[in-house]
Amino acid sequence: MHISSSRHKYNLRIFRKAFLPWALSSPRHLWLALNLFGKVWKKYKLNFHLQNQFDYPIPHSFVLSLTSECNLACDHCYARVYEETRILPRKVLESLLEQAGSLGCFFFVLTGGEPMLYPDLLDILNHHSNSLFILITNGTMVSDDVAEKLSRSPHIIPVISLEGTLEDTDKRLSVGTYNRVMSAFDNLQTNKVLYGFSITVTSDNVDQLQKEEVFLEKYPYGGRLGCFIEYIPTGRTPNLSLCLSSAQRDSFRQWFLKLRERSNTYLIHFPGDEELMDNCREAGKGFIHINPEGYIESCALLPSSRYNVAETSLEACLRNSYLDSQKCSHDYEALGNHPCMSHRKDADYSFLRG
C-alpha cells in the first residue's frame, strides 16, 4: 500500500493554514510547534515505511468515540443509539494509542457523546504528546482552567460543535448552549489555544451559511480550523427534512470551494473532502472508527460487532476489517438525498444484501 498524493496535499494545507499562523504568532508557540513537529515527523516516516510493507492499509486517522455519555441530548447524535451509557475502558484506550503509535499512526479524532466527560482525558493525552488529537466537543465544559491546560498541550486541538446562529444552535442542542459555546471560544482565545469550530449543515441553515460576508464576519470565531458536516439522518429520531436536497448540496459545495481559497482558516467539508483523507469507499483505507464498546468500524454510521480492540490486537482488527468490507454504507443511503450518495454513485453494495 502507498500513501496517496491527496494525503500529502491534505497535510500541507492544514499545516499552512492552521499550524503555521499559530506557530508564528509568538516565540513560545514556535518552540512548541517545532517540538511537536519533530515528534510527529518520526511517526509519519514510520507510517510511510509500513504502508509499503503491508498488504492492507494502515489508516492515518482514527476516530475514537470514547463514550456515549453527554451532558446534552441532541436527537440527531449517532451516539444516542445506545440505550445505556457505554465508555471505552481506560486500559483499552491507552493500549490502543500505544499500538497505533507502533504502526506510525499519529492523528486521532476524539468524539463521543461528549469526550470531555471521559475521566482524566487530558492527562491521558499528555502522555502521548507525539500524536495529534482533534477533540470534538460541544464546548460546554471548556472553562478557563481547561483552556489554560490546553494552552500547554499544543498536540490537543479542541474543535467546538455548534449549529451556526444562536437560534439554530439553541434549537437543535438546547436553550443556552450558544452562549456557553461563545464563552468557550473566549476562554480559548484568551489562553491563545489553537482551536477550531464544527457546524452541522442542514436544510434550515444552509442558505444563511452561504452569505460569505456574514460568514467571514461571524463564524470563524477566531478558530484556525473549520469543519462543515452535512446533516446525516441518524440517532434516535432522524429527521429527513433536515437533509440537503441535491440542488442545495451542489450550491453549498460550490460556495464552500470558493470560500476555502479566500479564507485564512483551514476549512473542510464532509462529505465532499474525503479525497483528502483517501475517502471512505474502501473501509479503513483513510480512517477507521472505534466505538465506545471497542469495536472497530469503517464508519461511525455503520455499526459493527465483529472485531474488538479489547479482545484482538489492533493490527489484526485492521487487517480483518479491511478484508471483510471495502465499502461503506448504511440504511439511509437508499435515499436519493443522502449526503454520501453523490460521492459513491459507483459503489457496489450488493454484498450487503447477500
C-alpha positions as CSV (number, residue, x, y, z in Angstrom):
1,M,0.0,0.0,0.0
2,H,1.2,3.5,-0.7
3,I,0.4,7.0,0.6
4,S,-1.6,9.0,-2.0
5,S,-0.7,12.5,-3.1
6,S,-4.0,13.6,-1.8
7,R,-2.9,12.9,1.7
8,H,0.2,15.0,1.2
9,K,-1.9,17.8,-0.1
10,Y,-4.2,17.5,3.0
11,N,-1.2,17.5,5.4
12,L,0.5,20.5,3.7
13,R,-2.7,22.6,3.6
14,I,-3.6,22.0,7.2
15,F,-0.1,23.0,8.2
16,R,0.0,26.1,6.1
17,K,-3.4,27.5,7.1
18,A,-3.8,26.2,10.7
19,F,-0.4,25.5,12.3
20,L,1.9,27.9,10.7
21,P,0.0,31.2,11.5
22,W,-0.4,30.0,15.1
23,A,3.3,28.9,15.4
24,L,4.5,32.3,14.1
25,S,2.3,34.3,16.5
26,S,4.8,34.1,19.4
27,P,8.3,32.6,20.2
28,R,6.6,30.2,22.6
29,H,4.2,28.9,20.0
30,L,7.1,28.5,17.6
31,W,9.1,26.4,20.1
32,L,6.0,24.3,20.9
33,A,5.3,23.8,17.2
34,L,8.8,22.8,16.3
35,N,9.0,20.4,19.3
36,L,5.7,18.8,18.2
37,F,6.6,18.6,14.6
38,G,9.8,16.7,15.4
39,K,7.9,14.1,17.4
40,V,5.1,13.7,14.8
41,W,7.6,13.5,11.9
42,K,9.2,10.4,13.3
43,K,5.8,8.7,13.4
44,Y,5.0,9.9,9.9
45,K,8.2,8.4,8.5
46,L,7.4,5.1,10.2
47,N,3.9,5.1,8.9
48,F,5.1,5.8,5.4
49,H,7.6,2.9,5.6
50,L,5.0,0.5,6.9
51,Q,2.4,1.5,4.2
52,N,4.7,0.0,1.6
53,Q,5.3,-3.2,3.6
54,F,1.7,-4.3,4.4
55,D,-0.9,-5.8,2.0
56,Y,-3.6,-3.7,3.7
57,P,-3.7,0.0,4.5
58,I,-2.8,1.5,7.9
59,P,-5.4,4.3,8.3
60,H,-3.7,7.6,9.1
61,S,-6.7,8.8,11.0
62,F,-8.5,7.2,13.9
63,V,-12.0,8.4,15.0
64,L,-12.4,7.3,18.7
65,S,-15.9,7.6,20.2
66,L,-14.7,7.5,23.8
67,T,-18.1,7.5,25.5
68,S,-21.8,7.6,24.6
69,E,-22.4,9.8,27.6
70,C,-23.2,13.5,27.0
71,N,-24.4,16.5,29.0
72,L,-26.7,17.5,26.2
73,A,-29.4,15.5,24.5
74,C,-29.3,16.1,20.7
75,D,-31.7,13.9,18.9
76,H,-29.5,13.8,15.8
77,C,-26.4,12.5,17.6
78,Y,-25.4,9.0,16.4
79,A,-24.2,8.2,20.0
80,R,-27.8,8.3,21.2
81,V,-28.5,4.9,19.6
82,Y,-27.1,3.3,22.8
83,E,-29.8,2.6,25.4
84,E,-27.2,2.6,28.2
85,T,-24.1,4.6,28.6
86,R,-21.0,3.0,27.0
87,I,-17.4,4.0,27.7
88,L,-14.1,2.8,26.3
89,P,-12.1,1.5,29.3
90,R,-9.0,3.5,30.1
91,K,-6.8,0.4,29.8
92,V,-8.2,-0.3,26.3
93,L,-7.7,3.4,25.2
94,E,-4.1,3.5,26.5
95,S,-3.3,0.2,24.8
96,L,-4.9,1.3,21.6
97,L,-2.8,4.5,21.5
98,E,0.4,2.5,22.1
99,Q,-0.4,0.0,19.4
100,A,-1.4,2.7,16.9
101,G,1.8,4.5,17.7
102,S,3.8,1.4,16.9
103,L,2.2,1.5,13.4
104,G,3.2,5.1,12.9
105,C,-0.4,6.4,13.4
106,F,-0.4,9.9,14.9
107,F,-3.8,11.6,14.1
108,F,-6.8,10.9,16.3
109,V,-10.2,12.5,16.3
110,L,-11.8,12.2,19.7
111,T,-15.6,12.3,19.9
112,G,-18.5,10.9,21.9
113,G,-21.0,11.6,23.3
114,E,-19.0,14.3,25.0
115,P,-15.4,13.3,25.2
116,M,-14.7,15.9,27.9
117,L,-16.7,13.6,30.3
118,Y,-14.1,10.9,29.9
119,P,-12.2,10.6,33.2
120,D,-8.7,12.2,33.2
121,L,-8.8,12.6,29.4
122,L,-6.3,15.5,29.1
123,D,-3.9,13.7,31.5
124,I,-4.0,10.6,29.3
125,L,-3.4,12.5,26.1
126,N,-0.5,14.4,27.6
127,H,1.3,11.0,27.9
128,H,1.1,10.8,24.1
129,S,2.5,14.2,23.1
130,N,3.9,12.7,19.8
131,S,0.4,12.4,18.4
132,L,-2.2,15.0,17.2
133,F,-5.6,14.9,18.8
134,I,-8.6,16.7,17.5
135,L,-11.1,17.0,20.4
136,I,-14.6,17.3,19.1
137,T,-16.6,18.9,22.0
138,N,-19.8,20.8,22.5
139,G,-17.7,23.3,24.4
140,T,-19.8,23.5,27.5
141,M,-17.0,22.1,29.6
142,V,-14.2,24.3,28.3
143,S,-13.7,26.5,31.3
144,D,-10.9,29.0,31.7
145,D,-9.0,26.3,33.7
146,V,-9.4,23.8,30.9
147,A,-8.3,26.3,28.3
148,E,-5.2,27.1,30.3
149,K,-4.4,23.5,30.5
150,L,-4.9,23.1,26.7
151,S,-2.5,26.0,26.1
152,R,0.3,23.8,27.5
153,S,-0.7,20.9,25.2
154,P,-0.4,22.0,21.5
155,H,-1.0,18.4,20.4
156,I,-4.6,18.6,21.6
157,I,-6.8,20.8,19.3
158,P,-10.3,21.4,20.5
159,V,-13.0,21.8,17.9
160,I,-16.3,23.2,19.2
161,S,-19.5,22.0,17.7
162,L,-22.5,24.3,17.0
163,E,-25.2,24.9,14.5
164,G,-24.4,28.4,13.3
165,T,-26.5,31.1,14.8
166,L,-27.9,31.4,18.3
167,E,-31.3,30.4,17.1
168,D,-30.1,27.4,15.2
169,T,-27.8,26.2,18.0
170,D,-30.2,26.5,20.8
171,K,-33.0,25.0,18.8
172,R,-31.0,21.8,17.9
173,L,-28.8,21.4,21.0
174,S,-30.6,23.1,24.0
175,V,-31.5,26.6,25.2
176,G,-28.5,28.4,26.4
177,T,-25.9,26.3,24.6
178,Y,-24.9,29.0,22.2
179,N,-23.8,31.4,24.9
180,R,-21.9,28.6,26.7
181,V,-20.1,27.9,23.4
182,M,-19.2,31.6,22.9
183,S,-17.8,31.5,26.4
184,A,-15.7,28.5,25.5
185,F,-14.3,30.4,22.4
186,D,-13.5,33.4,24.6
187,N,-11.6,31.1,27.0
188,L,-9.6,29.5,24.2
189,Q,-8.8,32.9,22.6
190,T,-7.7,34.4,26.0
191,N,-5.3,31.4,26.5
192,K,-4.0,31.5,22.9
193,V,-5.0,28.0,22.2
194,L,-5.1,26.6,18.6
195,Y,-8.7,25.6,18.1
196,G,-11.5,25.2,15.6
197,F,-15.2,25.0,15.1
198,S,-17.6,22.5,13.5
199,I,-21.0,23.4,12.0
200,T,-23.7,20.9,11.0
201,V,-25.1,22.0,7.7
202,T,-28.9,21.4,7.4
203,S,-31.7,22.5,5.1
204,D,-32.6,25.0,7.8
205,N,-29.2,26.9,8.0
206,V,-27.6,26.2,4.5
207,D,-28.9,29.5,3.0
208,Q,-27.7,31.6,5.9
209,L,-24.3,30.0,5.9
210,Q,-23.7,30.8,2.3
211,K,-23.7,34.6,2.9
212,E,-20.0,34.9,2.7
213,E,-19.6,38.4,4.2
214,V,-21.7,37.2,7.1
215,F,-19.7,34.0,7.5
216,L,-16.3,35.7,7.5
217,E,-17.5,38.3,10.0
218,K,-19.3,35.9,12.4
219,Y,-18.5,32.3,12.0
220,P,-14.7,31.6,12.2
221,Y,-14.9,32.5,16.0
222,G,-11.1,33.1,15.9
223,G,-10.5,29.4,15.1
224,R,-7.8,28.2,12.7
225,L,-9.8,25.1,11.7
226,G,-13.4,24.9,10.5
227,C,-15.5,21.8,9.6
228,F,-18.8,21.8,7.8
229,I,-20.5,18.5,8.2
230,E,-23.7,17.8,6.3
231,Y,-26.6,16.5,8.4
232,I,-26.9,12.7,8.2
233,P,-30.2,11.2,9.5
234,T,-29.2,9.1,12.5
235,G,-29.7,9.0,16.2
236,R,-33.0,8.1,17.9
237,T,-35.1,10.5,15.9
238,P,-33.6,11.0,12.4
239,N,-35.2,13.9,10.6
240,L,-35.1,13.5,6.8
241,S,-36.4,17.0,6.2
242,L,-33.0,18.4,7.5
243,C,-31.1,16.7,4.7
244,L,-29.9,18.9,1.9
245,S,-31.5,18.5,-1.5
246,S,-29.3,17.8,-4.4
247,A,-29.6,21.4,-5.5
248,Q,-28.7,22.7,-2.0
249,R,-25.7,20.3,-1.8
250,D,-24.3,21.4,-5.2
251,S,-24.8,25.1,-4.3
252,F,-23.2,24.7,-0.9
253,R,-20.2,22.8,-2.4
254,Q,-19.5,25.5,-4.9
255,W,-19.7,28.2,-2.3
256,F,-17.5,26.2,0.0
257,L,-14.8,25.7,-2.6
258,K,-14.6,29.4,-3.3
259,L,-14.6,30.3,0.4
260,R,-11.9,27.8,1.2
261,E,-9.5,29.6,-1.2
262,R,-10.2,33.0,0.3
263,S,-10.4,32.2,4.0
264,N,-7.4,32.3,6.3
265,T,-9.0,29.5,8.3
266,Y,-8.4,25.9,7.2
267,L,-11.8,24.6,6.1
268,I,-13.0,21.1,5.3
269,H,-16.4,19.8,4.2
270,F,-17.8,16.3,4.8
271,P,-18.9,14.5,2.7
272,G,-17.1,16.1,-0.1
273,D,-13.5,16.2,1.0
274,E,-13.0,12.5,1.6
275,E,-10.4,12.5,-1.2
276,L,-8.2,14.5,1.1
277,M,-8.3,11.5,3.5
278,D,-8.3,8.8,0.8
279,N,-12.1,8.8,1.2
280,C,-14.2,6.0,2.8
281,R,-15.1,3.9,-0.2
282,E,-12.6,1.4,1.0
283,A,-13.2,0.6,4.6
284,G,-10.3,1.6,6.8
285,K,-8.2,3.0,4.0
286,G,-8.2,6.6,5.1
287,F,-9.7,6.4,8.6
288,I,-11.2,3.9,11.0
289,H,-13.8,4.4,13.7
290,I,-13.7,2.7,17.1
291,N,-16.9,2.9,19.1
292,P,-17.3,3.1,22.9
293,E,-17.5,-0.7,23.2
294,G,-14.2,-1.1,21.4
295,Y,-15.5,-2.4,18.1
296,I,-13.7,-1.3,15.0
297,E,-15.9,0.2,12.2
298,S,-15.2,1.6,8.8
299,C,-17.7,4.4,9.6
300,A,-19.4,5.7,12.7
301,L,-22.7,5.3,10.9
302,L,-22.1,1.6,10.1
303,P,-22.2,-0.3,13.4
304,S,-20.2,-3.5,13.7
305,S,-19.7,-6.1,16.4
306,R,-17.1,-8.3,14.7
307,Y,-13.6,-7.1,15.8
308,N,-12.9,-5.6,19.1
309,V,-9.6,-3.9,20.1
310,A,-10.1,-5.1,23.7
311,E,-10.0,-8.7,22.5
312,T,-7.8,-8.7,19.5
313,S,-4.6,-6.7,18.5
314,L,-5.2,-3.5,16.6
315,E,-3.1,-4.8,13.7
316,A,-5.3,-8.0,13.4
317,C,-8.5,-5.9,13.6
318,L,-7.4,-3.5,10.9
319,R,-6.4,-6.4,8.6
320,N,-9.6,-8.4,9.1
321,S,-11.9,-5.3,8.9
322,Y,-10.3,-4.2,5.6
323,L,-10.5,-7.6,4.0
324,D,-14.1,-8.1,5.2
325,S,-15.6,-4.9,3.9
326,Q,-14.1,-2.4,1.5
327,K,-17.3,-0.4,1.1
328,C,-19.2,1.8,3.5
329,S,-23.0,2.0,3.6
330,H,-25.9,2.3,6.0
331,D,-29.7,2.1,5.7
332,Y,-30.3,5.7,4.7
333,E,-28.1,5.5,1.7
334,A,-31.1,4.1,-0.2
335,L,-32.4,7.7,-0.1
336,G,-31.6,9.9,-3.1
337,N,-30.8,12.9,-0.9
338,H,-28.4,11.2,1.5
339,P,-25.2,13.3,1.5
340,C,-22.9,10.3,1.0
341,M,-24.7,9.1,-2.1
342,S,-23.4,11.7,-4.5
343,H,-19.9,10.6,-3.7
344,R,-20.5,6.9,-4.0
345,K,-22.5,6.5,-7.2
346,D,-20.2,3.8,-8.5
347,A,-20.2,1.8,-5.2
348,D,-21.5,-1.8,-5.3
349,Y,-23.5,-2.6,-2.1
350,S,-24.8,-6.0,-3.3
351,F,-22.6,-7.8,-0.8
352,L,-24.7,-6.2,2.0
353,R,-27.9,-7.8,0.7
354,G,-26.3,-11.3,0.4
